[in-house]
Amino acid sequence: MDFMAGNMGWIEVICGPMFSGKSEELIRRLRRAMIARRRVQVFKPIIDDRYSKDEIVSHSEQRIPSTVVQGAGEILKLLDWRTQVVGIDEANFIGPGLVDVCNQLADSGKRVVVAGLDTDYMGRPFPPIPDLLALAESITKTLAICMRCGNPAKQTQRLIESADLIVVGAAGMYEARCRACFEAGAPKQEYLPFVRPPG
């Protein structure tokens, strides 16, 4: 979506579970903006250092340089006033202050493209994405493929035990699940007695 109405700003949200292509879609949109000779700045939370400290990296290894921030307020401090397009990845790790920051940026005429998880490992709405969805001009919901049955997946299944809301990880710690295969929290493993096969 590319609005071209003068200095109008807007918010685009890309949301969905892990492994659904959110970062890949964010990178695609930002690269298109660069091709159109727009000034682009990209941000990600400092907590997300899984693949790179200073790049957004998709699970398919697409990359784009980014600036790391501790919180939403840092985005405004680090923003070049000439920037026209602002990209923000892993928005669910930045906190509720991101809603006001995105509104300020859009109100000042900037295109704001945000990507993040819309639900947590318990299947609950993951702030601040729900509030951003309510304010956005454009919403893209990406789906993954369920690792259990192959159906479209909208949930992120945590595979390790932890009561912490935020546990940064990737494959091996999380997998995508459909509505039917999803178990809120960590899956409950059933211990079966070992039975030696006959013969």
SERO-4910 file (N, C-alpha, C, O; in steps of 0.05 Angstrom, whole numbers):
BEGIN
 pado doro    nc1    nc2    nc3   cac1   cac2   cac3    cc1    cc2    cc3    oc1    oc2    oc3
  Met    A     17    -23      0      0      0      0     18     25      0     34     28     18
  Asp    A     14     42    -20     30     66    -21     12     90    -25      4     96    -48
  Phe    A      5    104     -3    -11    128     -5      7    150    -17     31    151    -10
  Met    A     -4    167    -34     12    188    -45     -2    215    -43     -2    231    -62
  Ala    A    -14    220    -21    -30    245    -17    -14    266     -2    -17    268     22
  Gly    A      3    281    -16     18    302     -3     35    293     20     51    274     17
  Asn    A     33    306     43     49    300     66     34    282     86     41    281    109
  Met    A     13    268     77     -2    252     95     15    229    105     28    215     90
  Gly    A     14    224    131     27    201    143      7    180    149    -17    185    149
  Trp    A     17    155    154     -1    133    161     15    111    175     39    112    176
  Ile    A      0     92    186     12     69    199      3     44    185    -20     40    179
  Glu    A     23     26    179     18      0    168     27    -20    189     49    -18    200
  Val    A     11    -40    195     18    -61    214     19    -88    200      0    -96    186
  Ile    A     41   -102    203     44   -130    193     45   -148    218     64   -145    234
  Cys    A     26   -165    222     25   -181    246     19   -210    240     10   -217    218
  Gly    A     24   -227    259     19   -256    256     38   -271    275     51   -259    291
  Pro    A     38   -298    272     55   -314    290     84   -314    280     90   -303    259
  Met    A    102   -327    296    129   -331    287    129   -349    262    111   -365    258
  Phe    A    149   -345    245    153   -361    221    132   -356    199    128   -373    182
  Ser    A    119   -333    200     98   -327    181    107   -306    160     91   -299    142
  Gly    A    132   -297    161    142   -278    141    138   -249    147    138   -232    129
  Lys    A    134   -241    173    129   -213    180    154   -196    173    152   -175    160
  Ser    A    177   -205    183    202   -189    178    208   -188    148    217   -168    138
  Glu    A    203   -210    134    208   -211    105    190   -191     91    200   -177     73
  Glu    A    165   -189     99    147   -169     87    155   -141     94    154   -123     77
  Leu    A    164   -136    119    173   -110    127    197   -102    110    198    -80    100
  Ile    A    217   -120    107    241   -114     91    233   -108     62    243    -89     50
  Arg    A    214   -123     51    205   -119     24    194    -91     20    200    -77      1
  Arg    A    177    -82     39    165    -56     37    186    -34     40    185    -13     26
  Leu    A    204    -37     58    225    -17     62    243    -15     38    252      7     30
  Arg    A    250    -38     26    267    -37      2    253    -23    -21    265     -8    -36
  Arg    A    227    -28    -24    211    -14    -45    211     16    -40    213     31    -59
  Ala    A    209     24    -15    210     53     -9    237     64    -16    239     87    -26
  Met    A    259     49    -11    286     58    -19    289     61    -49    301     80    -59
  Ile    A    277     41    -64    278     43    -93    264     68   -103    271     80   -122
  Ala    A    242     75    -88    227    100    -95    240    125    -85    229    147    -86
  Arg    A    266    122    -75    282    145    -66    270    159    -42    273    183    -38
  Arg    A    256    143    -25    247    154      1    269    151     22    285    132     21
  Arg    A    271    170     40    290    168     62    278    149     83    256    153     93
  Val    A    292    127     89    282    106    106    300    103    130    325    103    128
  Gln    A    288    100    154    302     92    178    289     68    190    264     66    190
  Val    A    305     49    200    295     24    210    304     20    239    327     25    246
  Phe    A    285     10    256    291      6    284    282    -22    293    264    -34    281
  Lys    A    296    -32    313    288    -57    325    297    -56    355    315    -41    362
  Pro    A    284    -72    372    290    -72    400    317    -85    406    325   -104    393
  Ile    A    331    -74    425    358    -85    432    357   -114    441    377   -128    438
  Ile    A    334   -122    451    332   -150    461    333   -170    439    339   -193    444
  Asp    A    328   -162    414    327   -181    392    355   -182    378    360   -168    359
  Asp    A    372   -199    389    399   -202    377    403   -230    367    426   -240    366
  Arg    A    381   -243    359    383   -272    350    401   -276    327    418   -294    327
  Tyr    A    399   -260    306    415   -264    281    435   -242    277    456   -247    264
  Ser    A    430   -218    287    448   -195    283    441   -174    303    418   -170    311
  Lys    A    462   -159    311    457   -137    330    448   -112    316    434    -95    328
  Asp    A    455   -108    291    449    -83    277    435    -86    250    437    -70    233
  Glu    A    420   -108    248    404   -113    224    378   -127    231    377   -141    251
  Ile    A    358   -122    215    334   -139    217    340   -162    198    347   -158    175
  Val    A    336   -186    208    342   -210    192    317   -228    193    307   -235    215
  Ser    A    307   -236    170    284   -254    169    294   -282    172    318   -288    170
  His    A    275   -301    177    283   -329    179    293   -340    153    307   -360    152
  Ser    A    287   -326    131    297   -334    105    323   -320     98    332   -320     75
  Glu    A    335   -307    118    361   -294    115    361   -268     99    383   -259     91
  Gln    A    338   -256     95    338   -229     83    346   -209    105    339   -213    128
  Arg    A    361   -189     98    373   -170    117    369   -141    109    369   -135     85
  Ile    A    367   -124    129    367    -95    124    379    -82    149    372    -89    171
  Pro    A    397    -62    146    409    -50    169    388    -36    186    369    -25    176
  Ser    A    392    -36    213    374    -24    231    388    -12    255    412    -18    260
  Thr    A    374      6    269    385     18    293    370      4    317    346      1    316
  Val    A    385     -4    337    373    -16    360    364      5    381    378     25    384
  Val    A    342      0    394    331     19    414    323      3    439    315    -20    438
  Gln    A    326     17    462    318      6    488    287      7    491    275    -11    502
  Gly    A    276     29    481    247     33    483    237     52    462    252     62    445
  Ala    A    211     56    462    198     72    441    209    101    440    212    112    418
  Gly    A    214    113    463    223    141    464    249    145    449    253    167    438
  Glu    A    266    125    447    291    128    433    287    131    403    304    143    390
  Ile    A    265    121    393    260    124    364    259    154    357    270    162    337
  Leu    A    244    169    373    241    197    367    268    212    371    274    230    356
  Lys    A    284    204    390    310    217    395    330    211    372    346    228    365
  Leu    A    328    187    360    347    179    339    337    185    311    352    181    292
  Leu    A    313    195    309    301    199    283    312    224    269    315    245    281
  Asp    A    320    221    244    328    243    227    303    257    217    285    243    206
  Trp    A    300    282    220    275    296    213    269    294    184    246    297    176
  Arg    A    289    288    167    284    285    138    273    258    131    264    253    108
  Thr    A    273    239    149    263    212    144    234    213    135    217    227    147
  Gln    A    227    197    115    200    196    105    186    170    112    161    169    115
  Val    A    202    148    115    190    121    121    205    110    145    230    109    145
  Val    A    190    101    165    201     90    189    193     61    191    169     55    191
  Gly    A    212     43    193    206     14    196    213      5    224    234     13    235
  Ile    A    195    -10    236    200    -20    264    193    -50    264    171    -58    258
  Asp    A    213    -66    272    209    -95    273    207   -104    302    216    -90    320
  Glu    A    195   -127    307    191   -139    334    179   -118    353    188   -114    375
  Ala    A    158   -105    343    144    -84    358    134    -93    385    131    -78    404
  Asn    A    128   -119    387    117   -130    412    137   -129    434    130   -133    458
  Phe    A    163   -125    428    184   -123    449    190    -94    457    206    -90    475
  Ile    A    177    -75    444    184    -47    449    167    -34    471    176    -15    483
  Gly    A    144    -44    475    127    -34    497    105    -16    489    104     -7    466
  Pro    A     87     -9    508     63      7    501     68     35    492     51     47    479
  Gly    A     92     46    498     98     73    489    100     75    459    100     97    448
  Leu    A    102     52    446    105     53    416     80     63    403     81     75    381
  Val    A     57     60    416     31     70    404     32    100    400     26    110    378
  Asp    A     40    115    421     42    144    419     63    152    399     59    171    383
  Val    A     86    138    399    108    145    381     99    142    352    103    159    335
  Cys    A     85    119    345     76    115    318     55    136    310     55    145    287
  Asn    A     38    143    328     18    164    322     32    191    317     25    205    298
  Gln    A     52    198    333     66    223    329     80    223    301     79    243    287
  Leu    A     93    200    295    106    199    269     87    201    246     92    216    227
  Ala    A     64    187    247     44    188    226     32    216    224     28    227    202
  Asp    A     27    228    247     15    255    248     34    276    236     26    297    225
  Ser    A     60    270    237     80    289    226     86    283    196    103    295    184
  Gly    A     70    265    184     72    260    155     89    237    147     96    234    124
  Lys    A     97    220    166    114    198    160     98    172    156     77    168    168
  Arg    A    108    155    138     97    128    134    111    111    155    135    109    155
  Val    A     95     97    171    106     80    193     97     52    187     74     45    186
  Val    A    117     34    184    112      6    178    122    -10    202    146    -11    208
  Val    A    103    -24    216    109    -38    241    104    -68    237     83    -75    225
  Ala    A    122    -85    247    118   -113    246    120   -125    274    138   -117    289
  Gly    A    103   -144    281    106   -157    307     85   -179    311     66   -182    296
  Leu    A     89   -194    333     71   -215    341     45   -203    351     46   -184    367
  Asp    A     22   -213    342     -3   -202    352    -14   -218    376    -31   -208    391
  Thr    A     -3   -243    380    -11   -258    404     14   -270    417     34   -274    404
  Asp    A     13   -274    443     35   -285    458     34   -316    459     17   -328    446
  Tyr    A     52   -328    475     53   -357    476     29   -370    489     25   -394    488
  Met    A     12   -353    503    -13   -363    515    -37   -359    496    -59   -367    503
  Gly    A    -32   -347    473    -54   -341    455    -68   -315    460    -89   -310    448
  Arg    A    -58   -299    479    -70   -273    486    -60   -251    468    -38   -253    458
  Pro    A    -76   -230    464    -66   -206    449    -40   -196    461    -38   -194    486
  Phe    A    -20   -190    444      7   -183    453     11   -153    449     16   -144    427
  Pro    A      9   -137    471     12   -108    468     41   -101    458     60   -115    464
  Pro    A     43    -79    443     23    -59    436      9    -64    410     -5    -47    400
  Ile    A     13    -88    398      2    -93    371    -28    -89    370    -38    -76    351
  Pro    A    -45    -99    389    -74    -94    386    -82    -65    384    -99    -57    369
  Asp    A    -68    -48    400    -74    -19    399    -65     -7    372    -79     10    361
  Leu    A    -43    -16    362    -33     -7    336    -52    -15    313    -57     -1    294
  Leu    A    -63    -39    316    -83    -49    296   -107    -31    295   -118    -25    273
  Ala    A   -116    -21    318   -139     -3    319   -134     24    306   -152     37    297
  Leu    A   -108     32    306   -101     59    296    -91     59    267    -89     80    255
  Ala    A    -84     35    257    -71     33    231    -89     38    207   -113     32    208
  Glu    A    -78     49    187    -92     52    161    -91     26    145   -109     21    129
  Ser    A    -70     10    149    -67    -14    134    -58    -37    153    -40    -33    169
  Ile    A    -71    -60    150    -65    -84    167    -60   -108    149    -76   -114    131
  Thr    A    -38   -122    153    -32   -146    139    -28   -168    160    -10   -166    177
  Lys    A    -45   -189    159    -43   -212    177    -30   -234    162    -41   -244    142
  Thr    A     -6   -242    171      8   -264    158      3   -290    173     -1   -290    197
  Leu    A      2   -312    158     -2   -338    170     22   -355    164     35   -353    143
  Ala    A     29   -373    183     50   -392    179     37   -419    172     14   -421    165
  Ile    A     53   -440    172     43   -468    167     47   -483    193     68   -484    205
  Cys    A     25   -496    202     26   -511    227     46   -534    225     46   -550    206
  Met    A     64   -535    245     85   -555    245     75   -583    252     89   -603    250
  Arg    A     50   -584    262     38   -610    269     21   -622    246     24   -646    240
  Cys    A      4   -605    233    -14   -617    214    -13   -604    186    -25   -615    167
  Gly    A      1   -582    183      4   -570    157    -18   -550    150    -17   -538    128
  Asn    A    -37   -545    167    -58   -525    162    -47   -497    167    -25   -494    178
  Pro    A    -61   -476    158    -53   -449    164    -51   -444    194    -68   -451    209
  Ala    A    -28   -432    202    -23   -428    231    -24   -399    238    -12   -382    225
  Lys    A    -38   -393    260    -40   -365    270    -29   -362    298    -29   -340    309
  Gln    A    -19   -384    310     -8   -383    337     21   -389    338     32   -403    320
  Thr    A     35   -378    359     63   -385    364     64   -403    388     56   -396    410
  Gln    A     73   -428    383     74   -448    405    102   -447    418    122   -450    404
  Arg    A    103   -442    444    128   -443    459    133   -472    465    115   -486    474
  Leu    A    158   -481    461    165   -509    466    181   -513    492    186   -536    499
  Ile    A    189   -491    505    204   -494    530    188   -483    553    170   -466    549
  Glu    A    194   -493    577    180   -484    601    191   -457    610    215   -455    615
  Ser    A    175   -437    613    182   -411    624    156   -396    629    138   -395    612
  Ala    A    155   -382    652    132   -366    658    136   -337    648    117   -321    649
  Asp    A    160   -331    638    165   -304    628    149   -298    602    147   -316    585
  Leu    A    138   -274    600    124   -267    576    142   -266    552    136   -276    531
  Ile    A    166   -254    556    185   -251    534    208   -270    537    224   -268    556
  Val    A    211   -289    519    234   -307    517    242   -306    488    229   -318    471
  Val    A    264   -292    482    273   -289    455    285   -315    445    302   -327    458
  Gly    A    275   -324    422    285   -349    410    274   -353    382    260   -336    372
  Ala    A    281   -375    371    272   -382    344    265   -411    342    254   -422    361
  Ala    A    273   -424    320    267   -452    316    280   -468    339    302   -463    347
  Gly    A    266   -488    349    275   -504    371    263   -495    397    259   -511    416
  Met    A    256   -469    399    242   -458    422    213   -452    417    196   -451    435
  Tyr    A    207   -447    391    180   -440    383    174   -455    357    191   -462    342
  Glu    A    148   -458    352    139   -467    326    111   -456    321     96   -449    340
  Ala    A    103   -455    296     77   -445    288     57   -468    291     62   -491    285
  Arg    A     33   -460    301     11   -480    304    -15   -468    295    -20   -444    296
  Cys    A    -33   -486    285    -60   -477    278    -77   -476    304    -68   -484    325
  Arg    A   -101   -467    301   -120   -465    323   -124   -492    337   -125   -494    362
  Ala    A   -126   -514    322   -132   -540    333   -107   -552    348   -111   -566    368
  Cys    A    -83   -547    338    -59   -559    349    -46   -543    371    -28   -552    385
  Phe    A    -54   -518    374    -42   -500    393    -49   -507    422    -72   -513    428
  Glu    A    -29   -508    439    -32   -511    468    -21   -487    482      3   -481    480
  Ala    A    -38   -472    495    -29   -447    509     -7   -453    528     -9   -472    544
  Gly    A     14   -438    527     38   -443    544     56   -463    531     56   -465    506
  Ala    A     71   -478    547     88   -499    535     71   -525    532     54   -530    550
  Pro    A     76   -540    511     60   -565    508     64   -584    532     85   -586    543
  Lys    A     43   -597    538     44   -616    560     53   -643    549     38   -656    534
  Gln    A     77   -651    556     88   -676    545     76   -699    561     75   -699    585
  Glu    A     68   -720    547     58   -744    559     81   -764    560     92   -771    539
  Tyr    A     87   -774    584    108   -794    587     95   -821    584     78   -829    599
  Leu    A    104   -836    564     94   -863    559    115   -883    568    139   -879    565
  Pro    A    106   -905    579    125   -926    588    139   -938    564    127   -942    542
  Phe    A    165   -943    567    180   -955    545    172   -985    543    173  -1000    563
  Val    A    165   -993    520    157  -1021    515    176  -1031    493    176  -1021    471
  Arg    A    191  -1052    500    209  -1064    480    193  -1078    459    175  -1094    465
  Pro    A    198  -1072    433    183  -1085    412    189  -1115    411    211  -1123    418
  Pro    A    169  -1132    403    174  -1161    403    196  -1168    383    200  -1155    363
  Gly    A    209  -1190    389    229  -1201    371    256  -1192    377    275  -1200    363
***
